[in-house]
Structure formats: C-alpha cells, structure tokens
C-alpha cells in the first residue's frame, strides 16, 4: 500500500515537473520569438536612421531576452539538462537563451546608446569640416560589442548538434549563422570607427591621390586611370587640390621596380605608365606604384590612394543629388550636346560614351573629365547628401570593386586589407576558394563600353580528393556592324595597335585559389594554348581574344588540384555592366 502511494506521488511529481518544463519551454519560445520579431523592426529603424525608436526597441528586446534567460536558468530546467537523452536539448535551449541575452545586453544596448548620440549626417566630409570626436569615442563600445557577439557565436557553434532533435538543431544552426554574420558586420564597424577618423584627418591633414578609372578601356581593377586629383581631408573638411591626368604624368624614366611574378604576367609597363599601373588586379600594388609615380613627377607624397569609377560616381550622385556644371570652361566643352547636370542616370553614358562622340581632342576630353570630377566632389562635400543613402552607395561600390582604398600607413592598411575595399588578390579579404576573372584591354581604345561579358564557375567532379572547377567567360562585342566608320577613331583605336577598327581585343586573366593548378584552356569548346603563371601562390591563366562587331566567344579555364573544399566564389573586373549581370550562378556537374 505504501509503495503504491509512493509511486503515485512520484508519478504526480513527474507530471508536475513535465508540466512546469512545458510552461517554461513555451515561455522561452515566446520570449525569444518576440525578441526575433523586434530584431526585424530594429533593422528597419536603423535603416531609416530612427535612433530614438531603435533605442526603445532594444529596451523591449532586452525585457524578452531576460525573461527567456531566467526561464532557462530555472532549477527544474537545469535538472532536465542532465537527463541522458533529452538533456542536451534542454541545455542547448538554455545556451541560446543566454546567448540572446548577452547579445542584446552586451552588444545592442551599448550600440544603441552610441547610435543615438552620433549625428550621422555631420560625419560626412564637407567644405566646413566636422567633429570626428564622437566617432573616435564610439570605437571602444563597438569593439566590445563585436567581442560579445563573437563569444556568444563561439558558444553556440561548440554545441554538439548530433545529439539534438531537429526541432532544436535547426533553429540553433540558424542562430549561430546569424551571430557569425553579425560578428563580421560588427568587426567591420569597429575597424571603421578606428580607421575613419584617422583617414578623415582627425589628427593631421591627409592628402590622397584620387584616381577615376575609365571602364571604357578595361584594366584588371576596373578601367584605365584617367582623371587624377589630390583629395585633401582635414578634420572632415574635404577639398580638391591639384588635378592632372595619367597622360600628363608621362613616362617614368627610369621605370619603377616591379615585383617579379607580376612583371612576368603584366610586363614592366606596371612601373612605366600611370595608365598601366592596374594591369594587375592587386590594388595595393597599383596604388603604391601610383603614389611613387605622383611623388616623382610632382614632388608631393600623398598619404594614400582612392580609386573610383563612373558607375560608383553614379551611386554617389543618387545620394548627393545632381551635380550642376557651373565652370564656364566645362560648359563650353559640353556645348549643346553634353548634359550640364550630371545625375546617377546619365553620368556613366556621359563619361564613357557621349564625351567621345562630342569632343574629339583627347586633351579637351581630359579637361572635361577634370571639370566634371571637380563638380561632382563639390556636390558631395556640400553637406546636403543623404548620409544613409551615401553609405549604401559607397558600400555597394566597395562590394563591386568600384571603390578601392589604400593607405601608405602600415597599421591602417592592415585593417583595410581585411575587406574587399582593399582590392587585394591575397590576404584576409580573399575567401579560401576564391577565383578571379580580370579584363585588360588590348585594343588601345574605348571599345569596352560595347563589350558585354558573363562569368560562371562550373564545379567538376573531384579527383583523388581534389576539387576541380572550370571558369567560363563569355564575351560579346555589341558595337554596331559599321562601328569602324560610325564610331569616333578615338573610340575604335583606328587600327593604331593592330586591331581592326570596330573590333575589341581583350587579355582575359583568370586566377584560381591558392595552391591549385591551372590545367587547360578552351576557346569555343576547342583546346587552345594559353599562358600559365603564378601570382601570390595562386595559379593564373592568360588568353587574348579578339571580337569583331556582333561576335561572341567563350573561354574555359580549368583549375585542378584544388585543396579547398568550401563553396567557391568569383571576383570580376567591374565593368559598365551590373556585376549581378556578369556573374552567373555556379553550376555543379553531375558526378557518377
């Protein structure tokens, strides 16, 4: 009788325990669900620059994460975590609740405080300068937030998901991935908060050589350097100094030294002509060479180099508003055929096509480019830009390789080298299985405005434990059939470099991942000779193609002995086309 009573009591206790655990599980699920919902709201408020609402949302999120953490710390929940089969699931849920509370309490709350205190509009470069102190002061808080999120992410990734039920393991994996992404974003923000005040001249005036790359004549990092200018930044005050062109700098005699591997691939022209510094896709090489060339010719040593192309200028104008041309000389050059107001919609077609159709002499073209650049940066520095939209535009430009930055200060460059903004072909910004496809004009003209390309990775079947991937490049000359006579000689090249007018010649350069081999090349399906090299421990294949108007050709470079087993990606030379139209989704071959 007594045993039956004891068993009945134990059964009742077990039922009560199960019911209590169910109540706590529901509470944790609901609170974490509410916090996740508020996180979406927070993203919208940050995107809208609504700092007040963002702060209130973070406060509400914290209430829910505290409640979830307290429920997961309940003694009965802790007891359930010790069960032999179900225990790991209870333990994983508790870890997620603690991580969520740490992220909100140690990261989002301090960041919300920083965000509310910063006036983002005043941090933009302007003609009057800005107080960069608040941004400098924010750096420790942003760094601490990044650390807190990284620790939480590490805790979640260390959980053994093999012992979890799918209802727990899947949300856990999603939470861990989101935290990893947040860690990357916060690390970037921390680096930016340390770097930007210095580069904007908070401690001393800075001079940067500004290079505007012309995509109508392709170079590996974008286009031939055309207009040059010195950009001065002093406590956020931005002014445009001396202006010049790559042609004006002339030939370097003697040539600047060129690293051996790159000289083999791209020739000594890298150190001889400003127009050819970026035949290499490695922007740190191109930028340091440009710095040295500028100093040799002008006597001025700049602190760094900033490169931008007309497409990215369009992104800037979308945020800053139209750039109205006021300079009488530029207006005279524009005449009645070129726009007197440049916008995000017309700047690319104007600078890469219309100017050549309406201004014949290269010297007057250069004068027009210089005048337009001056007007655009005057518009940017007038302090009226939409800060949020400008940040989005510059970020997009950096992601597409259209905005590149190099600093001559080693400590600053070490931070820049972690991001695509650096334009590096090796180092921390390069993913393990990264390919690269770069275009160098061989026409000696401006025909790349009419050249359309696609690039696609095709994953082959593994051999002997190694991956194999083919890089497929399809190029089409969209120039009119009568391009030889209907386009200006300056655009076609007029056959001066051995390429028939209207045709376009391009040196295709394909990079594989480190330690791989470039094994073969095909042109329109037929095996063909190509030039193999190595650059920075990465295999390189080079092949020149020529396209008549309307003609298309496809080149395949096959890379083998790939030791990286991660998903591959490809970086391409930014052209007139939208990068999304150039890079096609990766295909995977069917393997038996």
Wavefront OBJ file of the C-alpha trace (Angstrom):
o trace
v 0.000 0.000 0.000
v 2.776 2.377 0.961
v 4.688 1.571 -2.273
v 1.664 2.358 -4.368
v 1.306 5.698 -2.605
v 4.979 6.439 -3.154
v 4.731 5.567 -6.850
v 1.598 7.653 -7.159
v 3.371 10.603 -5.553
v 6.381 10.120 -7.807
v 4.120 9.951 -10.831
v 2.376 13.109 -9.750
v 5.711 14.848 -9.213
v 6.888 13.753 -12.654
v 3.705 15.083 -14.209
v 4.099 18.364 -12.341
v 7.736 18.561 -13.410
v 6.807 17.858 -17.045
v 4.040 20.452 -16.894
v 6.400 23.004 -15.352
v 9.032 22.288 -18.018
v 6.376 22.667 -20.723
v 5.368 26.043 -19.280
v 8.991 27.187 -19.228
v 9.588 25.906 -22.756
v 6.579 27.849 -24.011
v 7.781 30.969 -22.193
v 11.304 30.677 -23.655
v 9.932 30.077 -27.149
v 7.542 33.031 -26.939
v 10.098 35.462 -25.495
v 12.805 34.538 -27.960
v 10.230 34.732 -30.771
v 9.240 38.234 -29.663
v 12.898 39.254 -29.492
v 13.470 37.939 -33.030
v 10.426 39.848 -34.266
v 11.716 43.037 -32.649
v 15.114 42.448 -34.274
v 13.455 42.781 -37.687
v 11.836 46.009 -36.525
v 15.217 47.225 -35.269
v 16.799 46.648 -38.702
v 14.102 48.806 -40.313
v 14.574 51.585 -37.751
v 18.350 51.597 -38.207
v 17.912 51.670 -41.999
v 15.585 54.665 -41.563
v 18.097 56.397 -39.214
v 15.435 56.471 -36.480
v 17.761 56.276 -33.461
v 15.061 57.051 -30.890
v 12.814 54.202 -31.984
v 15.808 51.876 -32.277
v 16.762 52.558 -28.655
v 13.241 51.823 -27.458
v 13.106 48.616 -29.490
v 16.371 47.394 -27.957
v 14.899 48.087 -24.496
v 11.874 45.929 -25.351
v 14.112 43.182 -26.760
v 16.095 43.105 -23.527
v 12.951 42.523 -21.466
v 12.174 39.430 -23.540
v 15.726 38.034 -23.534
v 15.994 38.497 -19.754
v 12.719 36.605 -19.311
v 13.917 33.779 -21.612
v 17.245 33.533 -19.790
v 15.548 33.441 -16.372
v 13.235 30.659 -17.549
v 16.206 28.658 -18.865
v 18.054 29.163 -15.552
v 15.138 27.659 -13.596
v 16.395 24.816 -11.328
v 13.974 22.296 -12.845
v 15.117 23.206 -16.363
v 18.715 22.790 -15.226
v 17.786 19.407 -13.769
v 16.240 18.385 -17.112
v 19.513 19.306 -18.820
v 21.129 16.375 -17.013
v 18.833 13.727 -18.448
v 20.721 11.129 -20.549
v 18.725 11.504 -23.789
v 16.749 14.733 -23.703
v 19.255 16.629 -21.567
v 21.409 18.048 -24.419
v 18.285 19.591 -25.980
v 17.372 21.407 -22.758
v 20.990 22.509 -22.384
v 21.107 23.830 -25.970
v 17.925 25.861 -25.499
v 19.361 27.358 -22.314
v 22.574 28.296 -24.140
v 20.591 30.004 -26.915
v 18.624 31.994 -24.317
v 21.823 33.099 -22.546
v 23.485 33.997 -25.847
v 20.463 36.063 -26.905
v 20.521 37.992 -23.639
v 24.269 38.572 -23.880
v 23.948 39.850 -27.447
v 21.207 42.307 -26.507
v 22.647 43.341 -23.147
v 26.357 43.473 -24.005
v 26.149 44.468 -27.659
v 22.872 46.014 -28.781
v 22.282 48.203 -25.727
v 25.735 49.873 -25.875
v 25.446 50.198 -29.653
v 22.013 51.769 -29.381
v 23.472 54.327 -26.965
v 26.290 55.117 -29.406
v 23.874 55.258 -32.340
v 21.601 57.721 -30.553
v 24.474 60.054 -29.698
v 26.003 60.148 -33.176
v 24.672 62.598 -35.751
v 25.464 60.599 -38.850
v 24.759 63.478 -41.211
v 27.523 65.582 -39.650
v 30.091 62.822 -40.071
v 30.112 63.208 -43.850
v 33.064 65.054 -45.396
v 32.118 68.651 -46.106
v 33.598 72.035 -47.034
v 33.377 73.192 -43.414
v 34.674 70.115 -41.578
v 33.080 68.048 -38.839
v 33.646 66.939 -35.266
v 35.094 63.439 -35.544
v 35.448 63.064 -31.765
v 32.145 61.185 -31.244
v 33.115 58.640 -33.879
v 36.506 58.109 -32.258
v 34.831 57.770 -28.852
v 32.462 55.140 -30.226
v 35.286 52.763 -31.166
v 35.650 51.060 -27.736
v 31.898 50.417 -27.464
v 31.725 48.967 -30.968
v 34.779 46.778 -30.325
v 33.278 45.493 -27.065
v 30.006 44.727 -28.809
v 31.827 42.807 -31.529
v 33.657 40.792 -28.867
v 30.432 39.965 -27.003
v 28.724 38.728 -30.141
v 31.768 36.720 -31.201
v 31.909 34.954 -27.815
v 28.189 34.147 -27.994
v 28.616 32.846 -31.520
v 31.519 30.638 -30.450
v 29.448 29.177 -27.602
v 26.666 28.173 -29.965
v 28.969 26.668 -32.585
v 30.585 24.469 -29.915
v 27.284 22.712 -29.138
v 27.207 19.107 -30.388
v 24.186 19.166 -32.704
v 24.355 15.398 -33.360
v 22.630 14.791 -30.029
v 19.810 17.263 -30.677
v 16.362 16.729 -32.154
v 15.718 18.584 -35.441
v 13.305 20.987 -33.723
v 16.270 22.246 -31.686
v 19.255 21.709 -34.002
v 17.846 23.641 -36.960
v 16.992 26.874 -35.074
v 20.331 26.558 -33.278
v 22.209 26.407 -36.581
v 20.281 29.428 -37.868
v 21.022 31.393 -34.687
v 24.723 30.512 -34.896
v 24.896 31.601 -38.557
v 23.141 34.897 -37.788
v 25.569 35.602 -34.974
v 28.531 34.841 -37.238
v 27.192 37.322 -39.782
v 26.617 39.893 -37.043
v 30.164 39.333 -35.788
v 31.555 40.132 -39.235
v 29.451 43.293 -39.506
v 30.425 44.475 -36.021
v 34.109 43.759 -36.614
v 33.880 45.884 -39.754
v 32.120 48.646 -37.812
v 34.786 48.502 -35.099
v 37.569 48.771 -37.690
v 35.746 51.645 -39.420
v 35.292 53.573 -36.174
v 39.046 53.328 -35.551
v 40.110 53.971 -39.138
v 37.757 56.662 -40.418
v 38.719 59.478 -38.017
v 42.384 58.988 -38.879
v 41.806 58.869 -42.635
v 39.441 61.855 -42.499
v 42.207 63.949 -40.954
v 41.202 63.968 -37.288
v 44.821 64.096 -36.084
v 46.597 65.633 -39.083
v 45.634 66.757 -42.608
v 45.623 63.932 -45.122
v 46.252 64.026 -48.871
v 45.031 61.197 -51.102
v 45.593 60.669 -54.788
v 42.151 60.248 -56.335
v 42.090 58.069 -59.458
v 38.983 57.902 -61.622
v 39.104 54.645 -63.573
v 37.598 54.683 -67.056
v 35.724 51.397 -67.676
v 35.507 52.114 -71.409
v 39.117 50.899 -71.625
v 39.366 47.982 -69.228
v 42.083 47.322 -66.726
v 42.090 44.465 -64.223
v 40.817 46.617 -61.343
v 38.254 48.423 -63.498
v 39.484 50.824 -66.145
v 42.408 52.877 -67.347
v 43.330 55.657 -64.899
v 42.103 58.862 -66.469
v 41.486 61.933 -64.332
v 43.739 62.375 -61.290
v 43.330 64.754 -58.384
v 44.592 65.295 -54.861
v 41.858 64.937 -52.265
v 42.625 66.819 -49.051
v 40.885 65.896 -45.797
v 41.408 67.979 -42.658
v 39.146 67.210 -39.680
v 36.456 66.082 -42.099
v 36.830 69.143 -44.331
v 37.202 67.950 -47.923
v 38.796 69.977 -50.690
v 40.033 69.034 -54.136
v 43.622 70.067 -54.775
v 45.865 69.714 -57.819
v 44.296 67.983 -60.818
v 46.036 66.161 -63.624
v 45.757 63.183 -65.948
v 47.680 59.971 -66.418
v 48.832 61.310 -69.803
v 50.221 64.472 -68.222
v 52.448 62.442 -65.900
v 54.211 60.978 -68.933
v 56.661 58.085 -68.973
v 58.605 57.056 -65.876
v 62.315 57.130 -66.701
v 63.743 55.026 -65.274
v 60.815 52.714 -64.668
v 59.775 51.950 -61.133
v 60.668 48.463 -59.917
v 58.019 45.777 -60.462
v 57.668 42.595 -58.406
v 58.972 39.632 -60.427
v 55.801 37.495 -60.645
v 53.694 40.454 -61.726
v 56.250 41.621 -64.262
v 56.129 38.184 -65.893
v 52.351 38.391 -66.232
v 51.774 42.095 -66.908
v 55.173 43.323 -68.166
v 57.277 46.225 -66.968
v 54.573 48.665 -68.086
v 53.279 48.448 -64.493
v 56.180 50.658 -63.425
v 56.406 52.809 -66.543
v 52.972 54.333 -67.252
v 50.309 55.579 -64.859
v 47.776 54.279 -67.422
v 49.004 50.717 -66.777
v 49.531 50.549 -63.009
v 46.333 48.497 -62.692
v 47.009 45.906 -65.349
v 47.464 43.885 -62.167
v 44.268 43.184 -60.217
v 46.190 43.675 -56.944
v 45.222 47.215 -55.950
v 47.830 47.593 -53.177
v 50.472 47.085 -55.884
v 48.781 49.537 -58.263
v 48.185 52.138 -55.530
v 51.694 52.093 -54.089
v 53.040 52.443 -57.630
v 50.710 55.389 -58.267
v 51.896 57.034 -55.049
v 55.514 56.702 -56.149
v 54.785 57.980 -59.682
v 52.903 61.007 -58.360
v 55.744 61.851 -55.967
v 58.367 61.501 -58.683
v 56.509 63.799 -61.084
v 55.097 66.384 -58.649
v 57.293 66.172 -55.563
v 54.216 65.568 -53.376
v 53.965 62.359 -51.344
v 50.331 61.521 -50.696
v 49.185 59.514 -47.665
v 47.176 57.046 -49.720
v 45.218 56.363 -52.887
v 41.468 56.258 -53.522
v 40.057 54.844 -56.761
v 36.524 55.133 -58.085
v 34.772 54.530 -61.418
v 31.871 56.355 -63.126
v 29.355 53.710 -62.046
v 30.225 54.370 -58.395
v 30.082 58.113 -59.095
v 26.500 57.430 -60.141
v 25.827 55.818 -56.763
v 27.222 58.945 -55.089
v 25.057 61.255 -57.189
v 21.983 59.201 -56.318
v 22.615 60.141 -52.674
v 24.128 63.600 -53.059
v 21.825 64.897 -55.766
v 22.635 66.185 -59.259
v 25.970 67.863 -59.931
v 25.304 71.048 -61.838
v 28.188 72.210 -64.012
v 28.999 75.856 -63.335
v 32.549 76.169 -64.646
v 32.418 78.259 -67.870
v 35.216 76.266 -69.487
v 33.472 72.945 -68.838
v 30.194 74.390 -70.090
v 31.971 75.500 -73.263
v 33.356 71.995 -73.750
v 29.917 70.483 -73.164
v 28.349 72.724 -75.778
v 24.771 71.847 -76.625
v 25.330 68.093 -76.850
v 26.535 67.067 -73.373
v 24.434 67.444 -70.219
v 25.113 70.405 -67.949
v 23.727 68.492 -64.976
v 25.038 65.034 -64.122
v 22.908 62.512 -62.284
v 23.085 58.869 -61.312
v 21.169 58.106 -64.504
v 23.371 59.874 -67.052
v 26.892 60.053 -65.599
v 28.044 56.664 -66.977
v 26.811 57.179 -70.524
v 28.155 60.733 -70.497
v 31.671 59.964 -69.263
v 32.156 56.648 -71.063
v 30.456 57.280 -74.397
v 28.917 60.663 -75.144
v 32.053 62.643 -74.366
v 33.997 60.772 -77.077
v 31.264 61.291 -79.634
v 31.160 65.043 -78.997
v 34.699 66.057 -78.019
v 37.345 64.848 -80.450
v 40.637 66.021 -78.946
v 41.942 63.868 -76.040
v 43.273 66.970 -74.256
v 39.814 68.573 -74.254
v 38.276 65.267 -73.159
v 40.663 65.235 -70.186
v 39.729 68.837 -69.362
v 36.051 67.898 -69.403
v 36.674 64.869 -67.137
v 38.637 67.010 -64.680
v 35.932 69.662 -64.591
v 33.174 67.122 -64.089
v 35.114 65.406 -61.281
v 35.509 68.762 -59.545
v 31.780 69.484 -59.777
v 30.805 66.019 -58.506
v 33.048 66.268 -55.460
v 31.824 69.797 -54.786
v 28.310 68.346 -54.711
v 29.452 65.549 -52.409
v 31.093 67.968 -49.978
v 28.231 70.458 -49.745
v 26.899 68.666 -46.656
v 23.468 68.037 -48.182
v 23.883 64.360 -49.031
v 21.584 61.731 -47.559
v 24.013 60.050 -45.139
v 22.237 56.696 -45.167
v 21.945 56.556 -48.962
v 25.528 57.721 -49.438
v 26.763 54.983 -47.111
v 24.730 52.425 -49.058
v 26.106 53.704 -52.364
v 29.730 53.646 -51.225
v 29.236 50.215 -49.645
v 27.771 48.888 -52.872
v 30.649 50.407 -54.814
v 33.175 48.752 -52.487
v 31.439 45.369 -52.695
v 31.531 45.564 -56.501
v 35.189 46.592 -56.564
v 34.370 50.057 -57.906
v 35.628 51.898 -54.809
v 39.135 50.946 -53.679
v 41.277 52.397 -50.893
v 44.949 52.033 -49.986
v 46.820 53.674 -47.136
v 50.546 54.236 -47.000
v 50.383 53.800 -43.216
v 51.097 50.145 -42.432
v 48.745 49.931 -39.424
v 45.865 51.433 -41.394
v 46.493 49.242 -44.414
v 46.447 46.127 -42.220
v 42.839 46.987 -41.299
v 41.850 47.872 -44.868
v 43.345 44.588 -46.148
v 40.637 42.636 -44.300
v 37.953 43.903 -46.674
v 37.061 43.925 -50.380
v 37.725 47.673 -50.283
v 41.427 46.821 -50.421
v 41.272 45.144 -53.834
v 43.874 42.592 -52.720
v 44.416 39.274 -54.529
v 45.747 37.639 -51.368
v 45.376 38.012 -47.641
v 42.418 38.084 -45.233
v 39.957 39.647 -47.694
v 40.259 36.670 -50.074
v 37.993 33.708 -49.303
v 39.579 30.217 -49.346
v 38.085 29.009 -52.649
v 38.074 32.352 -54.450
v 38.535 32.674 -58.197
v 39.198 35.885 -60.065
v 38.453 36.941 -63.647
v 40.009 40.152 -64.878
v 39.965 42.023 -68.185
v 42.785 44.072 -69.699
v 42.155 45.976 -72.915
v 44.374 45.077 -75.853
v 42.703 47.394 -78.379
v 44.250 50.628 -77.146
v 40.877 52.338 -77.334
v 37.494 52.746 -75.622
v 35.639 49.741 -77.042
v 34.928 48.080 -73.697
v 31.847 50.273 -73.386
v 30.367 47.977 -76.058
v 31.683 44.686 -74.654
v 29.309 42.528 -72.607
v 30.550 39.590 -70.568
v 29.367 36.791 -68.314
v 31.454 34.724 -65.914
v 30.405 31.392 -64.426
v 32.015 28.769 -62.219
v 31.306 25.130 -63.089
v 32.224 22.687 -60.341
v 33.537 19.435 -61.759
v 33.828 16.014 -60.185
v 36.531 15.591 -57.518
v 39.674 13.646 -58.470
v 41.868 11.913 -55.891
v 40.455 14.085 -53.115
v 40.957 17.356 -55.002
v 38.270 19.675 -56.329
v 38.109 20.753 -59.978
v 36.419 23.906 -61.255
v 36.075 25.460 -64.694
v 35.858 29.219 -65.100
v 33.706 30.048 -68.128
v 33.987 33.542 -69.661
v 31.694 34.573 -72.492
v 32.382 37.901 -74.248
v 30.310 39.691 -76.896
v 31.132 42.777 -78.938
v 27.817 44.665 -79.118
v 29.181 47.516 -81.237
v 27.205 48.242 -84.447
v 28.265 46.466 -87.609
v 29.526 49.720 -89.079
v 31.468 50.629 -85.912
v 34.633 51.161 -87.954
v 33.077 54.237 -89.544
v 30.177 55.195 -87.244
v 32.224 55.388 -84.027
v 34.933 58.026 -83.460
v 38.510 56.909 -84.227
v 39.461 57.589 -80.606
v 36.860 55.005 -79.525
v 37.799 52.300 -82.070
v 41.546 52.885 -81.887
v 41.580 53.348 -85.659
v 43.804 50.290 -86.002
v 46.817 52.017 -84.418
v 47.669 48.983 -82.282
v 46.951 46.326 -84.918
v 43.294 45.718 -84.032
v 40.851 46.432 -86.899
v 38.556 49.400 -86.151
v 35.309 48.207 -84.564
v 36.890 45.050 -83.157
v 37.846 44.679 -79.500
v 40.806 42.750 -78.149
v 40.985 41.676 -74.507
v 43.519 39.853 -72.408
v 41.493 37.522 -70.184
v 43.177 36.790 -66.864
v 41.838 34.033 -64.601
v 43.039 33.376 -61.052
v 42.393 30.166 -59.105
v 42.549 29.526 -55.352
v 45.909 29.305 -53.609
v 47.893 26.098 -54.222
v 45.674 24.990 -57.139
v 46.859 24.462 -60.743
v 45.510 25.920 -63.978
v 45.421 22.840 -66.183
v 43.792 23.674 -69.514
v 42.011 26.289 -71.596
v 39.394 26.010 -74.317
v 38.192 28.566 -76.851
v 34.654 27.901 -78.032
v 34.972 24.279 -76.904
v 38.322 23.614 -78.569
v 41.505 23.166 -76.559
v 43.840 26.108 -77.026
v 47.230 27.329 -75.898
v 47.374 29.814 -73.021
v 49.994 31.369 -70.754
v 50.190 29.864 -67.228
v 51.674 31.799 -64.301
v 51.606 32.087 -60.516
v 50.893 35.229 -58.500
v 50.889 35.197 -54.702
v 50.692 31.376 -54.616
v 47.625 31.498 -56.868
v 47.580 29.926 -60.351
v 46.944 32.325 -63.233
v 45.859 31.669 -66.820
v 46.044 34.345 -69.541
v 44.484 34.233 -73.003
v 43.877 37.017 -75.538
v 40.724 37.089 -77.669
v 39.564 39.402 -80.457
v 35.911 40.070 -81.297
v 34.512 41.644 -84.446
v 31.241 43.627 -84.090
v 28.449 41.220 -83.153
v 30.845 38.351 -82.436
v 30.852 36.246 -79.250
v 33.487 33.875 -77.884
v 33.605 31.609 -74.844
v 36.789 30.743 -72.977
v 37.031 27.985 -70.363
v 39.908 27.828 -67.885
v 40.021 24.556 -65.928
v 41.624 24.572 -62.480
v 42.529 21.337 -60.692
v 44.351 20.160 -57.575
v 42.087 22.451 -55.547
v 42.606 21.639 -51.874
v 39.820 23.905 -50.573
v 36.512 22.090 -50.118
v 34.440 25.190 -49.351
v 31.930 26.728 -51.756
v 33.778 28.700 -54.460
v 33.136 32.314 -55.374
v 34.423 34.569 -58.119
v 35.549 38.211 -58.200
v 35.440 40.009 -61.551
v 36.693 43.264 -63.008
v 33.944 45.868 -62.540
v 32.700 46.975 -65.953
v 29.887 49.131 -67.290
v 27.545 46.199 -66.658
v 25.869 45.498 -63.345
v 28.049 42.928 -61.560
v 24.915 40.796 -60.999
v 24.524 40.505 -64.779
v 28.147 39.427 -65.190
v 28.486 36.744 -62.511
v 26.134 33.838 -63.171
v 25.131 31.236 -60.533
v 27.613 28.411 -60.011
v 26.783 25.144 -61.763
v 27.684 21.688 -60.471
v 28.440 18.834 -62.852
v 26.636 15.523 -62.395
v 29.091 13.025 -60.925
v 28.566 9.280 -61.090
l 1 2 3 4 5 6 7 8 9 10 11 12 13 14 15 16 17 18 19 20 21 22 23 24 25 26 27 28 29 30 31 32 33 34 35 36 37 38 39 40 41 42 43 44 45 46 47 48 49 50 51 52 53 54 55 56 57 58 59 60 61 62 63 64 65 66 67 68 69 70 71 72 73 74 75 76 77 78 79 80 81 82 83 84 85 86 87 88 89 90 91 92 93 94 95 96 97 98 99 100 101 102 103 104 105 106 107 108 109 110 111 112 113 114 115 116 117 118 119 120 121 122 123 124 125 126 127 128 129 130 131 132 133 134 135 136 137 138 139 140 141 142 143 144 145 146 147 148 149 150 151 152 153 154 155 156 157 158 159 160 161 162 163 164 165 166 167 168 169 170 171 172 173 174 175 176 177 178 179 180 181 182 183 184 185 186 187 188 189 190 191 192 193 194 195 196 197 198 199 200 201 202 203 204 205 206 207 208 209 210 211 212 213 214 215 216 217 218 219 220 221 222 223 224 225 226 227 228 229 230 231 232 233 234 235 236 237 238 239 240 241 242 243 244 245 246 247 248 249 250 251 252 253 254 255 256 257 258 259 260 261 262 263 264 265 266 267 268 269 270 271 272 273 274 275 276 277 278 279 280 281 282 283 284 285 286 287 288 289 290 291 292 293 294 295 296 297 298 299 300 301 302 303 304 305 306 307 308 309 310 311 312 313 314 315 316 317 318 319 320 321 322 323 324 325 326 327 328 329 330 331 332 333 334 335 336 337 338 339 340 341 342 343 344 345 346 347 348 349 350 351 352 353 354 355 356 357 358 359 360 361 362 363 364 365 366 367 368 369 370 371 372 373 374 375 376 377 378 379 380 381 382 383 384 385 386 387 388 389 390 391 392 393 394 395 396 397 398 399 400 401 402 403 404 405 406 407 408 409 410 411 412 413 414 415 416 417 418 419 420 421 422 423 424 425 426 427 428 429 430 431 432 433 434 435 436 437 438 439 440 441 442 443 444 445 446 447 448 449 450 451 452 453 454 455 456 457 458 459 460 461 462 463 464 465 466 467 468 469 470 471 472 473 474 475 476 477 478 479 480 481 482 483 484 485 486 487 488 489 490 491 492 493 494 495 496 497 498 499 500 501 502 503 504 505 506 507 508 509 510 511 512 513 514 515 516 517 518 519 520 521 522 523 524 525 526 527 528 529 530 531 532 533 534 535 536 537 538 539 540 541 542 543 544 545 546 547 548 549 550 551 552 553 554 555 556 557 558 559 560 561 562 563 564 565 566 567 568 569 570 571 572 573 574 575 576 577 578 579 580 581 582 583 584 585 586 587 588 589 590 591 592
